[in-house]
Amino acid sequence: PAFPAARRCRDVFWILPFVVVCAAVVGAAVHFAPSIGNQVARQARASDVKLPDAWTIIGAGGAGAGASLLASLCFAALAKRAPCCVVWTSLLFGPFIMMACGMALIAFGIFFLGLICIIVGALSLACVFCCFRQFIPFTIMIVEMVASVMKENPMMVCVSLLGSIMGIAWSFACGLAFAGTYQKFGHSLAESNGAEQYGILFAAFLIFIWGAQVAYNVCHVTYCGVFGRWYHQSDVNVALRKSLYVALTSSFGSICFGSFLVAAVRALEFVIRQARVEAQQDGNAVCCVILLLLECVVSCLGDMLEYFSEWAYVQCAVRGVSFIEAARITYSMMTCANMQYVISDLLINAVVNLGAIFSGAVGGGVGAAAGWAIAGESAALSGAVIGGGSGLVA
């Protein structure tokens, strides 16, 4: 049943290893932070570069993050007021930008690459009008519905802010932990064989992607709960609070499990790509071709798993099932139900991408301006990165 009164905690086994990994990363980051900070300060003094202090970075990044969240609210309001305009603009934005870049490349004398960009843009535009046009009316209805739910639950933006903060904090902690580990054990790593180096690279990338995926999917499951409660008219007045509670308690183990699967495939793809680059640098054409084919296969598997898991999390949020049970329900839906609705969902991704670009551009611009006003050029980049990243996540 949808939204059962009592929920059991699912996939609890996966919570413990995730907590252990988080504790290890945070502990390593705290341990290595002083030495990394001293090294960066010495290098900055040696190269006569002025670094902004922490409060300056927080101020500039906070201004950019706030502006990006305000921009996302404005985009949602625009989608509510003019959904047809937003959908068509989103679908035409990519092809026209691609063709504009191609014309710019031709103007700068890069004819071949510019021609390819124009052809790709024209083909994408043809797909919009010839292949996807029949799905656009339904997409417009979905966008209008989503905007209506967001208007009824404006505090959903705070969940985006939480996800942005957790994602940035996790990236920062992993950066300190990995940099400090390499600083201390770099000589031993350099002397290890290729298999050991690839294994360490796989583990590091797995840890980073796992944490980032968990932060993202906590927000995703929360959103699924809000929209599900709106559809079933269940606990509408406290939809956001209850959905976030479910994401952080009974469904958190399922989030950790699904995120681990995606992270493992993405880490494998990254290692294969690194091996292909090294084979290309060594001039080993046969190995390069084999690794390129393998990379394409793993990348496709990762895309399918990531998209499939997003649908599975809907069942975790609505029915409180485990990730495996949610995957079975999702498989039944995709094999027995009408697939045109899934294709319409793919069109919605264009709207999401346009909103992310808009919010990221606003957040990055405001963050850079705030950083420049506070401490000049040294803080502008930090504000732009934090503000732009927050906008892309929001």
C-alpha positions as CSV (number, residue, x, y, z in Angstrom):
1,P,0.0,0.0,0.0
2,A,1.0,3.6,-0.6
3,F,2.3,5.4,2.5
4,P,1.8,2.7,5.1
5,A,1.2,3.9,8.7
6,A,4.2,1.9,10.0
7,R,7.4,1.5,8.1
8,R,10.3,-0.9,8.8
9,C,13.8,0.2,8.2
10,R,15.0,-1.4,5.0
11,D,18.5,-2.4,3.9
12,V,19.8,-1.6,7.3
13,F,23.0,-3.5,6.6
14,W,24.3,-0.8,4.2
15,I,24.0,2.0,6.7
16,L,26.9,0.7,8.8
17,P,29.6,0.6,6.1
18,F,28.5,4.0,4.8
19,V,28.7,5.5,8.3
20,V,32.2,3.9,8.7
21,V,33.3,5.3,5.4
22,C,32.0,8.8,6.3
23,A,33.7,8.7,9.7
24,A,37.0,7.6,8.1
25,V,36.9,10.3,5.5
26,V,36.0,13.0,8.0
27,G,38.6,11.8,10.5
28,A,41.3,11.8,7.8
29,A,40.2,15.2,6.6
30,V,40.5,16.6,10.2
31,H,43.8,14.9,10.7
32,F,45.4,16.1,7.5
33,A,43.8,19.6,7.4
34,P,46.6,21.4,9.3
35,S,49.4,20.0,7.2
36,I,47.5,20.6,3.9
37,G,46.7,24.2,5.0
38,N,50.3,24.9,5.9
39,Q,51.5,23.5,2.6
40,V,49.0,25.6,0.6
41,A,50.0,28.7,2.6
42,R,53.7,28.1,1.9
43,Q,53.1,27.7,-1.8
44,A,50.9,30.8,-1.8
45,R,53.6,32.9,-0.1
46,A,56.3,31.5,-2.5
47,S,54.3,32.4,-5.5
48,D,53.1,35.7,-4.0
49,V,49.4,34.8,-4.2
50,K,46.9,36.2,-1.6
51,L,44.4,33.5,-0.4
52,P,41.0,34.5,1.0
53,D,40.2,33.6,4.6
54,A,37.5,31.1,5.5
55,W,34.9,33.7,6.4
56,T,35.4,35.5,3.1
57,I,34.8,32.2,1.2
58,I,31.7,31.4,3.3
59,G,30.3,34.9,2.8
60,A,30.8,34.9,-1.0
61,G,29.6,31.3,-1.3
62,G,26.6,32.0,0.9
63,A,25.6,35.0,-1.3
64,G,25.9,32.9,-4.4
65,A,24.0,30.0,-2.9
66,G,21.2,32.2,-1.8
67,A,21.0,33.8,-5.2
68,S,20.9,30.4,-6.9
69,L,18.0,29.3,-4.6
70,L,16.1,32.5,-5.3
71,A,16.7,31.9,-9.1
72,S,15.4,28.3,-8.8
73,L,12.2,29.6,-7.1
74,C,11.8,32.2,-9.9
75,F,12.2,29.5,-12.5
76,A,9.6,27.3,-10.8
77,A,7.2,30.3,-10.7
78,L,7.8,30.9,-14.4
79,A,7.1,27.2,-15.1
80,K,3.8,27.5,-13.2
81,R,2.8,30.7,-15.1
82,A,4.0,29.8,-18.6
83,P,4.7,26.0,-18.8
84,C,4.4,25.8,-22.5
85,C,7.1,28.6,-23.0
86,V,9.4,26.9,-20.5
87,V,9.2,23.5,-22.1
88,W,9.7,24.7,-25.7
89,T,12.6,26.9,-24.6
90,S,14.2,24.0,-22.8
91,L,13.9,21.7,-25.8
92,L,15.2,24.3,-28.3
93,F,17.9,25.8,-26.1
94,G,20.5,22.9,-26.5
95,P,20.2,22.6,-30.4
96,F,20.4,26.4,-30.9
97,I,23.4,26.8,-28.5
98,M,25.1,23.9,-30.3
99,M,24.6,25.6,-33.7
100,A,25.7,29.0,-32.3
101,C,28.9,27.5,-31.0
102,G,29.5,25.9,-34.4
103,M,29.1,29.3,-36.1
104,A,31.4,30.8,-33.6
105,L,34.0,28.1,-34.3
106,I,33.7,28.7,-38.1
107,A,34.2,32.4,-37.5
108,F,37.4,31.7,-35.6
109,G,38.7,29.5,-38.5
110,I,37.9,26.1,-36.9
111,F,35.8,25.0,-39.8
112,F,35.6,21.2,-39.4
113,L,34.7,21.2,-35.7
114,G,32.2,24.1,-36.2
115,L,30.5,22.2,-39.1
116,I,30.1,19.1,-36.8
117,C,28.5,21.2,-34.1
118,I,26.1,22.7,-36.6
119,I,25.1,19.3,-38.0
120,V,24.6,17.9,-34.5
121,G,22.5,20.9,-33.5
122,A,20.4,20.6,-36.6
123,L,19.8,16.9,-36.0
124,S,18.8,17.5,-32.4
125,L,16.4,20.2,-33.6
126,A,14.9,17.8,-36.1
127,C,14.5,15.2,-33.4
128,V,12.5,17.7,-31.3
129,F,10.0,18.5,-34.1
130,C,9.9,15.0,-35.7
131,C,10.3,12.5,-32.9
132,F,9.4,14.2,-29.6
133,R,6.7,16.6,-30.7
134,Q,3.8,14.2,-29.8
135,F,5.1,13.9,-26.3
136,I,5.4,17.7,-25.6
137,P,1.8,18.4,-24.6
138,F,2.0,15.7,-21.9
139,T,5.3,17.1,-20.8
140,I,3.8,20.6,-20.5
141,M,1.1,19.2,-18.2
142,I,3.7,17.5,-16.0
143,V,5.8,20.6,-15.7
144,E,2.7,22.6,-14.7
145,M,1.8,20.0,-12.1
146,V,5.4,20.0,-10.7
147,A,5.5,23.7,-10.5
148,S,2.1,23.7,-8.6
149,V,3.4,21.2,-6.0
150,M,6.5,23.3,-5.5
151,K,4.4,26.4,-5.0
152,E,2.4,24.6,-2.3
153,N,5.7,23.4,-0.7
154,P,8.2,26.2,-1.1
155,M,10.4,24.9,1.6
156,M,11.4,22.1,-0.8
157,V,14.1,24.6,-1.8
158,C,15.6,24.2,1.7
159,V,16.1,20.5,0.9
160,S,18.0,21.5,-2.2
161,L,20.1,23.8,0.0
162,L,20.8,20.9,2.4
163,G,21.8,18.7,-0.5
164,S,24.1,21.4,-1.8
165,I,25.8,21.9,1.6
166,M,26.3,18.2,2.1
167,G,27.6,17.7,-1.4
168,I,30.1,20.6,-1.1
169,A,31.2,19.5,2.4
170,W,31.7,15.9,1.2
171,S,33.8,17.1,-1.7
172,F,35.9,19.2,0.6
173,A,36.4,16.4,3.1
174,C,37.3,13.9,0.4
175,G,39.7,16.4,-1.1
176,L,41.5,16.9,2.2
177,A,41.6,13.2,3.0
178,F,42.9,12.1,-0.4
179,A,45.4,14.9,-0.6
180,G,46.7,14.2,2.9
181,T,46.9,10.5,2.2
182,Y,48.8,11.1,-1.0
183,Q,51.1,13.6,0.7
184,K,52.0,11.0,3.4
185,F,52.1,7.8,1.3
186,G,52.8,9.2,-2.2
187,H,56.2,7.6,-2.4
188,S,54.9,4.1,-1.5
189,L,52.1,4.5,-4.0
190,A,54.5,5.5,-6.8
191,E,56.5,2.3,-6.2
192,S,53.4,0.0,-6.2
193,N,52.4,-1.9,-9.3
194,G,49.7,-0.9,-11.8
195,A,47.1,-3.2,-10.3
196,E,47.5,-1.7,-6.8
197,Q,47.4,1.8,-8.2
198,Y,44.2,1.1,-10.1
199,G,42.7,-0.6,-7.0
200,I,43.4,2.5,-4.9
201,L,42.1,4.8,-7.6
202,F,38.9,2.7,-7.8
203,A,38.4,2.8,-4.0
204,A,39.0,6.5,-3.8
205,F,36.5,7.3,-6.6
206,L,34.0,4.8,-5.2
207,I,34.1,6.6,-1.8
208,F,33.7,10.0,-3.3
209,I,30.8,9.1,-5.7
210,W,29.1,7.0,-2.9
211,G,28.9,10.0,-0.6
212,A,27.8,12.4,-3.3
213,Q,25.1,10.0,-4.5
214,V,23.7,9.5,-1.0
215,A,23.4,13.3,-0.5
216,Y,21.7,13.6,-3.9
217,N,19.4,10.7,-3.4
218,V,18.3,11.8,0.1
219,C,16.9,14.9,-1.7
220,H,15.4,12.8,-4.5
221,V,13.6,10.4,-2.1
222,T,12.3,13.5,-0.2
223,Y,10.9,15.0,-3.4
224,C,9.3,11.7,-4.4
225,G,7.6,11.5,-1.0
226,V,6.3,15.1,-1.4
227,F,4.8,14.5,-4.9
228,G,3.5,11.1,-3.8
229,R,1.7,12.5,-0.9
230,W,0.2,15.2,-3.1
231,Y,-1.1,12.6,-5.5
232,H,-2.5,10.3,-2.8
233,Q,-3.6,13.3,-0.7
234,S,-1.9,11.8,2.3
235,D,-0.5,14.0,5.1
236,V,-0.5,17.0,2.6
237,N,0.1,19.6,5.4
238,V,3.3,17.9,6.7
239,A,4.4,16.3,3.4
240,L,7.9,17.7,3.4
241,R,8.7,16.9,7.0
242,K,7.5,13.3,6.8
243,S,9.2,12.7,3.4
244,L,12.5,14.0,4.7
245,Y,12.1,11.9,7.9
246,V,11.5,8.8,5.7
247,A,14.6,9.5,3.6
248,L,16.8,9.9,6.6
249,T,15.4,6.9,8.6
250,S,13.5,3.9,7.2
251,S,14.7,4.4,3.5
252,F,18.2,5.5,4.3
253,G,19.6,2.0,4.0
254,S,18.0,1.6,0.6
255,I,19.5,4.9,-0.5
256,C,23.0,3.8,0.7
257,F,22.5,0.5,-1.2
258,G,21.4,2.0,-4.5
259,S,24.0,4.7,-4.3
260,F,26.7,2.1,-3.8
261,L,25.7,0.2,-6.9
262,V,25.8,3.4,-9.0
263,A,29.1,4.5,-7.4
264,A,30.7,1.1,-8.1
265,V,29.9,1.3,-11.8
266,R,31.0,4.9,-12.1
267,A,34.2,4.1,-10.3
268,L,34.9,1.2,-12.7
269,E,34.2,3.5,-15.6
270,F,36.7,6.1,-14.3
271,V,39.4,3.4,-13.8
272,I,38.9,2.1,-17.3
273,R,39.1,5.6,-18.7
274,Q,42.3,6.2,-16.9
275,A,43.7,3.0,-18.2
276,R,42.6,3.9,-21.8
277,V,44.4,7.3,-21.5
278,E,47.6,5.7,-20.3
279,A,47.4,3.1,-23.2
280,Q,46.8,6.0,-25.6
281,Q,49.9,7.8,-24.2
282,D,52.0,4.7,-24.6
283,G,50.8,4.2,-28.2
284,N,49.2,0.9,-27.6
285,A,46.4,1.1,-30.2
286,V,44.9,-2.4,-29.7
287,C,44.6,-2.0,-25.9
288,C,43.2,1.6,-26.4
289,V,40.4,0.3,-28.7
290,I,39.5,-2.6,-26.4
291,L,39.4,-0.3,-23.4
292,L,37.4,2.3,-25.3
293,L,34.7,-0.3,-26.2
294,L,34.7,-1.5,-22.6
295,E,34.3,2.1,-21.3
296,C,31.3,2.6,-23.6
297,V,29.7,-0.6,-22.3
298,V,30.3,0.3,-18.7
299,S,29.1,3.9,-19.3
300,C,25.8,2.7,-20.8
301,L,25.3,0.3,-17.9
302,G,25.9,3.2,-15.5
303,D,23.4,5.4,-17.2
304,M,20.8,2.7,-17.2
305,L,21.4,1.8,-13.6
306,E,21.3,5.5,-12.5
307,Y,18.1,6.2,-14.4
308,F,16.5,2.9,-13.2
309,S,17.4,3.5,-9.6
310,E,15.7,7.0,-9.7
311,W,12.4,5.3,-10.5
312,A,13.1,2.6,-7.9
313,Y,13.5,5.3,-5.2
314,V,10.0,6.4,-5.9
315,Q,8.7,3.1,-4.6
316,C,11.0,3.3,-1.6
317,A,9.5,6.7,-0.8
318,V,5.9,5.8,-1.5
319,R,5.6,2.2,-0.4
320,G,8.5,1.9,2.1
321,V,9.9,-1.2,0.3
322,S,13.6,-2.3,0.1
323,F,15.7,-1.3,-2.9
324,I,15.5,-4.8,-4.4
325,E,11.7,-4.9,-4.0
326,A,11.5,-1.4,-5.5
327,A,13.6,-2.6,-8.5
328,R,11.2,-5.5,-9.1
329,I,8.2,-3.1,-9.0
330,T,10.0,-0.7,-11.3
331,Y,10.9,-3.5,-13.7
332,S,7.2,-4.6,-13.8
333,M,6.2,-1.0,-14.5
334,M,8.6,-0.6,-17.4
335,T,7.7,-3.9,-19.0
336,C,3.9,-3.9,-18.5
337,A,3.0,-0.2,-18.5
338,N,3.1,2.4,-21.3
339,M,6.7,3.4,-22.1
340,Q,5.6,6.7,-23.7
341,Y,5.4,8.2,-20.2
342,V,9.0,7.3,-19.6
343,I,9.9,9.0,-22.8
344,S,8.0,12.1,-21.7
345,D,10.0,12.0,-18.5
346,L,13.2,12.2,-20.6
347,L,11.8,15.4,-22.1
348,I,11.4,16.8,-18.6
349,N,15.2,16.4,-18.1
350,A,15.6,19.2,-20.6
351,V,13.5,21.5,-18.4
352,V,15.5,20.5,-15.3
353,N,18.8,21.1,-17.2
354,L,17.7,24.6,-18.3
355,G,16.7,25.4,-14.7
356,A,20.0,24.1,-13.4
357,I,21.9,26.2,-15.9
358,F,19.9,29.3,-15.1
359,S,20.3,28.9,-11.3
360,G,23.9,28.0,-11.6
361,A,24.7,31.0,-13.8
362,V,22.9,33.4,-11.4
363,G,24.5,31.8,-8.3
364,G,28.0,31.8,-9.9
365,G,27.6,35.4,-11.0
366,V,26.4,36.7,-7.7
367,G,29.0,34.7,-5.8
368,A,31.8,36.0,-8.0
369,A,30.5,39.6,-7.5
370,A,30.2,39.2,-3.8
371,G,33.7,37.7,-3.5
372,W,35.1,40.5,-5.6
373,A,33.4,43.1,-3.4
374,I,34.7,41.5,-0.2
375,A,38.3,40.5,-1.0
376,G,38.9,41.2,-4.7
377,E,39.9,38.6,-7.3
378,S,41.2,36.0,-4.7
379,A,37.6,35.4,-3.4
380,A,35.7,35.8,-6.6
381,L,36.6,32.3,-7.9
382,S,35.5,30.7,-4.6
383,G,32.2,32.5,-4.6
384,A,31.6,31.6,-8.2
385,V,32.3,27.9,-7.7
386,I,30.1,27.6,-4.5
387,G,27.3,29.7,-5.9
388,G,27.4,27.9,-9.3
389,G,27.5,24.5,-7.7
390,S,24.6,25.3,-5.4
391,G,22.6,26.4,-8.4
392,L,23.3,23.3,-10.4
393,V,22.1,21.1,-7.5
394,A,19.1,23.3,-6.6
